[in-house]
Amino acid sequence: MNEGAAEVLAPDGLPVAPELIAEAAALAEEEATRRHAELAAEIEAANRAYYEADVPILTDAEWDQRFRRLVALETAWPALITPDSPTQRVGTKLGDTFDEVRHRRPMLSLSNAFSDDELRAFDARVRRGLGLPAAPEAAPNLAYVAELKIDGLAISLRYERGRFVQGATRGDGTTGEDVTANLRTIRSVPAKLTEPASLDARGEVYMPKTEFARINAEREEKGLPLYANPRNSGAGSLRQKDAAVTAARQLATWSYQLLEDDADRPGAPRSQSQALARLEALGFTVNPNRESGLDIEGVIAFTESWRDKRHDLPYETDGVVVKVDAFDQQERLGIVSRAPRWAIAYKFPPEQVESVVEDIVPYVGRTGTLTPVAHLTPTKVAGSTIARATLHNLDEVRRKDIRIGDHVILQKAGDVIPEVVRPITEKRTGKEREWDMPAACPVCGQPVVRDEGAVRHYCANPACPARVGQEYGHFAGAMDIDGLGWAVLSQLLERGMVKRRGDFFRLSVEDLESLDRYARRSAENLHAAIQKARKRELARIIAALGIPQVGWTTAIELAYWLAAEVPAGEGWLARAATHLRTVAAETPERFQDLAGVGPTVSAALAAWFGPGGPGEGVLEDLAEAGVEAELPEPRAEASTGPLAGKTVVVTGTIEGFSREEAEAAVRAAGGKPGGSVSKKTDYVVAGPGAGSKLAKAEELGIEILDADGFRALLQGS
């Protein structure tokens, strides 16, 4: 844009590059209409994938590029603007999983800036809107607050007289989803404020980088699709029908907007910086990485200071939010369509670098899964040097067409996990080699098996040294034995000092002192950590076993189920092991009584705990070694509701419900979802595809309901 030229604004107040508007204006009307429809459809699809499925199909840069082209078309051809255009709305339409919550005030989106010049253009618009001198003249009455932008899921928390009463997602900006129960499981959401204030606090739910890495590692071992980034995995964890799933994920929050009912009272916050201090005083977590009292050059300096430092943070940030500090100035500037005129989000540019794939090596995980890993020419990206990057599975290698010797584009997914984006095919010389999964395990030499109909290749040898090492490493980590890393573990396994999980707890200080590079003090510290781990929550012990298909959520459910099945008392862990073995051998379908456990996970539990299974004798050995389980407190069962005290088994396809939704509906109505049919079952809800459970219900004379009957039952009629 030429200096002194009038800035062209789109219908929503965003600046639009003149060349994009000129390009759009030069189109014939028919072509402009066609391109508008295509762009709108692409953006809508991307919005649904991002907000509803929590699986992005476009990068932020790709989305913003399409959005700006759509704005340019609407600027050049105003007749194309309709109320349902993506430029006129925030977020996406709501699904039908949660109840709707109408926001007391709209939750807006923010316009984006991608350069220092665009931040300065924002400052110029603010100055014009407030009637202040143009930059660079000083404007002592204008100050900005700069806050790190958290890439999470926007939420609104409602408090009445100091108590948390309701929480909702942003949704379409006007109406959100009621996720109150899930938000109550997050520690940083205060149940009670430091004073009896009535207010809305808005902020972001996010997943810390370490939790994101843990969950993806767990999913990869199971052969499940990986989450793309912490934002989407955090959003997916919050938007669960079963709050137990959310509770099993270590989510956190930052709060950044305060809407008090008595905002006009004397002493109430009159600026964003004062509101942040007020939120902190009330007990909310507020990001300390912020600055106030800035002019626009101070804002730019703030963004520069965090460009590299952000990689060291324990959470993901994709930019900086800039807000006019004074509330009266915000009110004067107002909003336009989908965004406020007094705030903008500066986005850090995506950091991608070039590297070379020197080799592709398969690594064997604790369940035997072979994961191809690219060995790269060491390259610095997003603050650290990367020499390895997982390629996930053979299908992914083929899909991206990555070959040994390729020059590739490398980035960090969510600033956390190294990711090979694509090969640079134009740099190929013909010497590059395609990679294939080996026929034999690279560690033990046993044949590699592929799951039928799945992408997973695995070593089926349970005694494979790589599997054993990973399994025992997982056990030590999940039991939180501080200091027992791979260097120590490999020595313990190689020397035969640990042959069973219980052997960890039989190690003496002298045993540990005999390890290479271990002095007496180090041995005593590790021994103390092992002794501390002798008593752990039952769910943690179960999760540490590394049972296929069983993550933290299922471990929690199994812990509650076992605690209810086996009476407390001396020798509990050994008695629980006997009970598990009996159920696995005689009535394995009972494992489906656990919330969220279907035939696949039930079969995995039965195979692991059953006679001859890999888990046979494991819990007894731990009990013999002195490990004690802390049992969970019994869950309070709903005493009210149309299904209070009733057990309901769902089988087949129920119109309007997934299995998880049907079980959640039963629990919400005060009932207990059952996995198997017995004389204790009160109702069986059956749909197309129902099999043996339906036959068993008919045999026992249990009342059978279809989808309509189920809905009537839930309503108490």
N, C-alpha and C positions, 0 to 999 in steps of 0.2 A: 504493500500500500504506500502510495506517495505521501511524503510528509505534508501535513495540512489537509489531506483529503478527508472528507466526511466519512465516518465509519458507518458501514452498512450493518444493520441489526436484523436478525431473523425475527419471525413472529413471536418467538419465545424469549427474545432479548439477548440471545447469544450472538457473538460476533461471527460473521461468515466471511470466508476468504472471497474477495471480489472475483477472482478467477473462477471459483466454483459457481458463483451466481451468473457470471457471463456465459459460462459453459452451459448452464441450465437454460438461460434465456435464449440461447441460439438454437435450441431444439424445436422441432415441430411439436404442436400441442399433443398429437397422438403419441409421439415418442416420449415426451415428458410424462404423460399419464402412465405409459407402460413402465418406464423406469421407476416412477414413484411407487407403483404397485409392487414391483420387484423388491425395491429397497425396504418398503414397509413390511412385506412378508418375511424378508430375511431378519429384520430387527425383531419382529414379533416372535419368530421361531427362536431366536437367540434369547429373548427375554423369558420365554417359557422354559427353555433349557436352564437358564441361570437362576430364575426365581422359584420355579416350581419343581423341576427335577434336580436342581443343584448340581448340574453337570454342564459346564459352559461349552459351547461349540464355537465361540469366537473369543479372541483375546480382547482385552479392554481397548487396545489400539484399533483393532479391526472394527469393533462395535462403534467406537467414536467416529471413525472414518465414514462409515455408512450413515451414521446419524447426521453428520454435518452435510453430507451430500443430499440427504432427505430434506434438511432445513433449507439448503440452497435452492432445491427444486420448488419448495413451498414459497420461498421468498420471490422467486422469479414468476411462479404461477400460483398466486394466492387462491385460486379456485380449487386447488388440490387439497387445501386444508380442510379436514373434517374432524369432528369431535373424537373419533376413534383412531386418529393418526397417532403413531408412537410419539410424535413431538408434543402432543397435547396431554399425555398421561404419564403417570409415575408407576414404575414397577410393572405388574401384570395382573390379569384377572385372578381372583381367588379360586382355589380348588374347593372340594367339598369335604375335606378331611376334618377341618376344625370349624367350630362355631365362629361367626363373624363378630367383630368388635368395631363399632363406629368410633373413629378418633374424634376427640373433643376439638382438636384443631388439626388440619391436614398435615401429614408428614411429607415434606417436599423432597425433591431430588435437587442436586446441585449441578450447575453448569461446570464444565471442565476447562482447564487451561493446561497447555502442554509446553509452554516456553516462558521465559522471563518477559518477553514482549507482550504476551497475552495477559500476564499478571498486570503489567503496566497499563494495558488497555482497559482491564477491569477497574483499576484505580481511576483512570480518566472518566469512565462511565459513572463511578460513584461520585466523583467530584462534581460532574455536571448535574447529577441528580440532586445533590445537596447544595448546589449553587456556590461551590467553593472554587478558588483559583485553580487553573490547570497546572499540572505538574510541569516543571519541578518546584514551583513555588511552595513554600511551607504552608501547611494547613494545620495549625496547632489544635483545632477542634476535631480533627479526624485521626483516629487510631484504629489499628487492626489487631486482632488476636490470631495467632497462627498455632494450629493444633495438628499433630500427626493424624493422618486419615487412616482409620482402622478398616481393613478390608474384611468386614464381617456381615452380619445380618442385622438390619436396623430393627430396634424394638422400642416399645413404649410401655413404661411401668406406671401403674396407677396406685396411689397411696391415699387412704382415707384415715385421717387422724393418726397419721404416723405408721399405719399398718399396710402391708402390701396386699392388695385385693384383686388385681387383675394385670395381666401382661399380654401384649399383642405384638405381632409382626407389623411391618409397614404395609404389606399388601399392595393395594393400588394407590396408596397415599391417603385415601379417604376411609377405607375399611380394611382392617387387618384380620389376622387369624388369632383366635384365643389360645395362647400357649402357656397359660398361667401355671398349670401343674408342672410343666417342664422347666419353666423358669425358677420355680421354687427349689429345684434340685441344684441350682448353680450357687455356689457359696458367695460370690460377689454381689448377688442380688439380696439386699438386706430385707429380712422379714419384718423388721421394725426399725423405724428411724430414731434418731437421737432426740427428736421432739415431735409432738403430735400435729405435724403439718399435713395438709391435704394438697396433693400436687400430682403432676405427671412428670416423670423423669425419662428422658429419651437418650438412647445410646446405641451401643453395638454389642452383639454377642459374637465372640470370636473363639477360635480354637488355637491354643498355643502351638508353636512349631513342633515341640517335642511330642505332644499328643498326636498331632497330624502324622508325624513320622511313625509313631508306634502303631497307629491304626492301619496305615497303609502297609506296613510290614506284615501285620496280622492278616490283612486281606490278601496280600500277595501269596502268603503261605497257603491260603485256602483256595487260591486260583480265582479269586473274585476280582472284578474291575476295580482299579485304584481310583481314589478321589483325586480330582485334578489339582486342588489347592486347599489350604486351610479354610478359606472363606466358604467354599461349597461343602466341605465335610462338616464344618461347624453349623452351617444352615441346615444340612440334612440331619444332623444330630438333634437340633432343637425342634425341627418340624416332624417329630415322631409321635405317633398316637399313644405309644406306651412310654410314660415318663421314665421307666426304668432304663430304657435305652439311653435317654439323655443323661441320666444320673451316672451311667457307666463311662461317659465321656467327660474329660476334664475341661469343660467349657469355662469361659470367663467373660467379664463384661467391662466396658468403659462407659461412663455416662458423660454426656456433653451438652445436654439442653434441659433447662428447667422451666416448667410452666406451673407456677403456684396459683392456687385459687384466689388468694388475697394478694395478688402481685402489686396492688396499688397502696398497700399499707406503708406507713413510714418505715424507712430502713430496709425495705425490700430491695433486691438487686436491681440496679439500673443499667447494667452492662453485662456482656458475656463473661468478662473476666470475674466480675463479682458473682455471677451465677455459678461459675465453676467452683469458686471458693465456697459458696453456699452448699452446693451438692456434696462437696467433700466433708463439710461440717455435719451434714445430715447423715453421713455414713456410706455414701456411694463411692465407688472406685472411680477416680478421675485421673486421666493420663497426666503424669507430671511433665511429660515432654511437650511443653507449650510455652509461648511467649506472648506478652501483651504490650501495649503501648508502642506498636511498631508503625512506621510509615511503610510504603510499598517496597522501598529498597531494603528495609529491615526484614520484610517478609521474604524477599528474594534471598537475602543472606541466610535466613533460617532454612529455606529449602535446600540451599547449597550445603549447609552444615550437616544435613541429614541424608544427603544423597548416598554416601558410603556408610555412615555410621548405622543406618537403619538395619543393615544386614546383621548386626550384632544383637539386635533386640530379640526377646523371646517370642514375639508375636509378629504377624505380617502387617506391614504398612505399605500402601501403594502410592502415597502422596501426602499432601498437606492441605488442610482445610483452612481457608482464610475468611474471616468474618469481620465486618464492621463492628467495633466493640460496643458503642453506645446504642441502647435499645431505642431511644427516640429517633436516632438517625436510621436505624433499621426500619422503623415504622414509616418514616418519610419516604424511604426508597421503595418499600413495598415488594410485591412479588409479581411475576409475569408468567402466566400459564403454569409451567411445571417447576419453576425454580425461583428462589428469592434473588432480588437484585443486589442484596447486601452480602452475599457469600459466594465463594467459588472454590472448586477443588482443583488444586494443582496436582497433576499426575507425573510421577517419576517416569522417565523413559524406560521401556523394557530393556534389560541388559542381556544381550546375546553376544557370544563370542564364537570364534572358529577354532576347532581342534581337529585332531586326526585320530581315527580309530586304529590303534596299533594291533589290537587283537580282540576277540570276543571269547570269553571264558565262562563255562557254565559252573555255577556255585550250587552246592547241595544244601537245602534248608532242613529244619528239624522234622518236617513231615516228609522229607525225601524230594520235595519239589526242586527241579533243576531250573535255575534262573540264569539266563544269559546276561553277562555283565560286560559292557564295553570298557576295555583298557585304553585310555586316551593319553595323548601327549599332554602332560600336566599344563593346565591353563587356569588363569585366575578369572573367576566369574562371581559377581555379587559378593565380593569381599573375601573369598577363600579360593585356594588352589584345588582344582578338581582333576583327578586322574582316573576315576571310575564313575560309571553311570549305568544303572540297571536298564536293561532293554525288555524286562518283564517276562516275555515268553516268545516262542518261535513265531507265532502268528503276528506279533507286533514287529518283530524283525523283518518279516516278509512284507507287512503292510507299509512300513516306512522305507523298505528296500535299502536297509543299512548293510554295508559290506565292509569286510576287513580292508583297511587301506583308504577308506573314504575320508574326505574332508567333510566335516559335519558342523552344523549350527548347534551350539550348546547353550543351555540356560538352566536356571534353577526354578523348578515348579514351586510357586509360592515362596520364592526366596529360600527354599529349604532343600528340596531333593534335586540332585543333578539330573538333567533330562536332555537326551539327544532329540532335538526338534526334527531335523531332516538332514539328509545328505546334500552336499553341494554337487549335484550331478555334472555340472559344467566343468568341474575340476577333475573328473575321472580320466584316467590314462589308459584304462583297459587292464591294468594289473590288479585291480581290486578283486577280492574273492568273496563269493557268497558263503554264508555260514549255515551249518545245519546242526541240529541237535545230535549229540553222539548216541550210538546204539548201546553203549555200556556206560555205567556210572564212572566218572573220572576218578573217584576215590576208592571204591571197593571192586569195580569191574563187573558187577552184576548187571543184567539187562535193564535198560531204561524202558518204562512202560508209559503209554499215553492214555489218559482217561478217555474212555469212549465218549465222543460228542463234546469234549471239552478241550481247552487249550493247554492243560497242565501235562507236563512230562515229569516223571518221578522215578526215583530209585526205590524199588519195593523191598529192599533188604533192610529190615528193622535194626540189624546189627552194624549197618554201615557206619564207619567211624565218623564221617561227616554228620550224619543224622544224630548219632549219639552225642557228639560234641555240641551241636546246636540245641538239642533237647535239654541237655544239662545246663547249658548256658542260659536258656530260656527259664529253666527252673530257678537258678540262682538269682537271675534278675527279677523275676516275678515275686520271689520270696524276699526281695529287698535285702540281700546279703551284701552289704557295703564292702567294696574292696575285692570281691571275687570276680575279677575280670578274666578275659580270655587267656592272658599269659599264665595266670595261676591255674585256671581250669585245665588248660592243655597239659600242664605238667602232672596234675592230679590224675588225669585220665591215662596219660602215657605210662605213668609209674604204677598204674593199677591201684592207686590209693582210693579212688572212687569208682565203684562198679555198679552201685545202686544209689538212688537219690538219698536214701537214709544215711549213706556213708559220709555225706557232708557233715552230718551232726555227730559222727563218731571220730572225727579228726581231733587230734590233740595239738597243743601248742608245739610240741616237739616234732610232730608230723609236718606241720606247716613251716617250722624253722628249717627243715631239711630241704625245702625247695630252693632252687637257684635264686640268688640275689634276695633272699629273705633273711633279715636279721631278727633277733629275739623280739624287739619292740613291734616290728611289723607283723610277726606271727601272732603275738598277743592281741593286737588290734583286730586282725582278721578273725581270730578265734572268738573274741568278744562279739563281733558282728554276727557270727554264725550262731552263738548262743542266744543272742537277741531274737534271731529269726525262728527259734524253736516254737514260739507262740505267735501264730498269725491268724487273721480272720479266715474262716472256712472258705469263703469265696476266693480269697487270694491263693490258698493252697490248691483249690481245684483249678484255677486259671494257670497256676504254675506247672501243672501236670502236662500241659501241652496236648490235650486231647483234640484230635482233628475235629473241625467244625464247631469247637467250643471256645468262644471268646469270653470277655469279661461279663457281658450281659447274661449269657447262658450260665456262666459260673455263679453269678449272683442268684439266679432263679433256682439252680440246683442246690445251692447252699440253703436257701429257705425251705425247699422241699425236703432235703435230708434232715434238717433240724426238726421239722414237723414229724418225720417218719420214725426217727431213732430217738428214744428217750435220752435225755441228758444224764450224765453220770460218768463214773470211772470207766476208762477204756473206751470212750465214745468213738474215737477215730477208727479203731479196729472193728468195733461193732458196725459202724457205718459202712466199712469196706465189705463186711459180710453181707449186709443188706443190699448193697449195690450189686454184688456178684449174684445174689439170688434173683433180684429183679431182672438183671441182664440175661440170666439163663432161662428163667421161667415165664416172666411177664414183661418183656422188653417194651411192649406198647405203653406201659405205665409212664415211661419217660415223656410221653406226649402230654402228660398232665401238666408239665411245666409250661409256663407262658412263653409263647413264641417258638416252641419246639415242635417240629413236624417230623415226618417219617425219616428224612435224611439225617437230621441231627440225632434222633432217637436211635437209629441204626448205628451211628458212630459211637454213641455212648454204650450201647449194648456190646458192640464189638470190642471196645476198649476195656470195659470192666468185666466182661464175661470170661468164662473158663478158657484158658489158653490165650487170652487177649494180652496185648502189651501192658495193660494196667494191672494184670493179675499180681497180687502181692505187694503192689507199690505202697498203698496206704497202710497196710499192716507193717511194712518195713519202716515207714516213717514213724508210725506209732511206737514201734519197738525202739527206735532211735531217740525217742523222747519228744517228738513233735506233738504239740497240742493245738487243737482248733478252737478258735473263739467263735461260738455259735451266734448267728444273728438273732436279734430280738424278734419274737413272732410278729408277723404283720397284723395290723389291726384290720379285721374283716368288717366290711360295711354291714351295719345292722339295719340299714334302711334301704329302700328301693324295691322294685317289683320282684327282683330275683334274690333278695337277701336270703342267705343260707342254702341256695339252690346250686346244683351242679349241672352245667349245660355242656353237651358235646356237640361240636359243629363238624359236619362231614359233607364232602362234595362241594359243589359250587353254589354259593348262596348269592342270588341276584342282588346287586347293590352293595355287597360286602366282600372285601378280601378276607382271608382267614384271620389275619391280625386285627382287622377292623371289627370283625364279628366277636372275637375274644375280648377286645377292648370294650365293646358295647356291653358284653355280659358283665365284665368287672364294674363298669360304670353304673350298671343297674343293681349292683350289690351281690352278684353271683360269682361263681367260680367256674372258669373254663376247664373242661375236662378233656384229656387226650384219649381216653379209652372208655368203653361202655361197660358198666357193671351195675349191680343192684343199687349202688349208691347214686347212680345217675338219675336226675329228675326229668330232664328233657333232652331229646336229640333233635338238632336242627339239620335237616337233610336236603340236599339239592342234587342236581345232575352229577353223576360220577360217584355217588355214595356207594360204598361196597359192604365190607364185612361189619362195619359199625352199625349200619342200618339193619342188617340181618340180625345182629346181636340184640339191638333195641326191640325189634319185632318179637324175637324169641323171649325176651324178659318182660314184654308188655309195657315198655316205657313209652311215654307220650312222644310222638314224632310230629315235628312242625316243619312247614315249608317256609319260604322267605317272608310271605305275608304274615303267617302265624308268628314268626320270630319277631317281626316288628310290633305286632300287637302285644306280644309278651313283654317286650322291652318297655312298652308304654303302660303296662299294668292292666291291659284289658284282655 
